[in-house]
Amino acid sequence: MSNDEERIAEFRKKIFLTAYAASIAHLASAYSIVEILYTLYFKGILNYDPANPKMEKRDRLILSKGHASLAIYSVLCMAGFFDEETLGTFCNPGSILGGEPCMPNIPGIEASTGSLGHGLSIGVGMALALKTDNKVGRVYVILGDGECQEGSVWEAVMSAVSFKLDNLIVILDNNRLQKMGYVRDIMGIDSWKTRWEAFGWSVDEVDGHNIDDLQQHLATEGVKDKPRIIIANTVKGKGISIMENEPGWHFKLPNRRELKIIMRELIISEEELTKCKRHI
């Protein structure tokens, strides 16, 4: 197993143990973006400093699908923005780590999200401000494909083109599922690539679980004066066989039988499970 694979496995385990301790989480939504976040934070894409989270020349990342908060919390912990003890307080009384990210309280969080459809509009504002002030830095926004049914997303899409925001990069978590079923059955989406290109965006498409593929595309310069979207084809619940591509796992924790499967696949010991419960 490579170092990247080991750290990805650690990442997925960290998400599950934190969720299990809190008895709450959107696990499947978090698992589809693990490789995306890992590549952004640990493969030389994002410019950031955990010792100075508000560094002026930093890149900004907005997790618009805020219900996948455990993914961003876990990667921020791994990157050194806060410690394991803080991560272990997820959704506990008095914790800074709520079910959805809250900007004023959490180092490394650039926007309060969770009400779907707002993240890209915030990102457009940030990218426009940076360009207007002639400041360096890119703005990255992770959108869910189900979230793209919100009309506010498309207002932001048009605005970004009008303002020529080539410092704005959207990463679409195209896992093809949303809370109540499959995106294709609910809104009949045929091709995200065709739709975003029609609005004037530069569009790339990648395997959202292939770190080399992600790194190559994220490190490539975009087209001048054009906002850019990278459609990351992913699997909701990636890494756990009983969770992958199953709509019923949008918001649930495992029963006893399912827990045994998850422990085996994530290599979680009884000791680790018992220890994480001591946080609550």
GIHUHU-V104293 format. One record per helix or strand of 2 or more residues. SS is the DSSP state (2 for helix, 1 for strand). FROM is the first residue (numbers start at 1). LEN is the number of residues. Records with the same first field share a line. If there is no record, write none. Layout:
SS = FROM-LEN ; FROM-LEN
This chain:
2 = 3-20 ; 27-5 ; 34-9 ; 66-14 ; 84-4 ; 119-14 ; 146-4 ; 151-12 ; 183-5 ; 192-7 ; 211-9 ; 247-3 ; 256-11 ; 270-8
1 = 60-4 ; 139-6 ; 168-7 ; 177-2 ; 181-2 ; 202-6 ; 228-6
